[in-house]
């Protein structure tokens, strides 16, 4: 039997068959193999080439031509446009966040990596009850995640949005976010199930799309709004990884832009 862990397939020995099923049901945002065509191989440190515009903070970032101010609603399975949601996913913005852009941040393989298999250097061990049995989940924090979250909390209205179940992701977020960076947490039930994937529909947040950014390692998660995405390399256990630290200058510059589409279009072009 094989267990799909977002970007890779792991062969499970017979005693772990049921554990593999639990992993898919609790963590994995991908339900079918249709996402394989959406995965792109990326080299480490990819964002280091995008900081030329923002390294010198005494110089204004260059203006990018952009005629798009809003995005259409996400398509439904039958190709028609969905109706506007009766209720948005996010509450009213806090007064302290007025004027800030909203950054939607993924959890698994973006900020942390979790496993049922014991990890000797785990940062957290989270008990998760599944079908009446408590399982220990071993969680590794991505290098520089603390620095990243603290700075992002100063610059943006930050929202945790994961396709994992709340019974796992909520206690992990409690341990990870010691500074109250996440103004809200959204879980699998807030995703849209579209063509075998759990998609994060940014039009349902209740924020102006031209001021929304999504940071996620899975392109399938933001297929409705690729124009709003900052892709990040999947992380599992590389302790020399610097992706989050490398992203900070980019986000500092982006926080000063009037809207996000011009800069992100330039990023995709690079």
Beta strands, then each sheet from edge to edge (+ up, - down):
strand 1: 2-5
strand 2: 8-11
strand 3: 102-105
strand 4: 112-115
strand 5: 124-130
strand 6: 133-141
strand 7: 157-161
strand 8: 182-186
strand 9: 192-194
strand 10: 197-199
strand 11: 212-216
strand 12: 229-231
sheet 1: 1+ 2-
sheet 2: 8+ 7+ 3+ 11+ 12+
sheet 3: 4+ 6- 5+
sheet 4: 9+ 10-
end
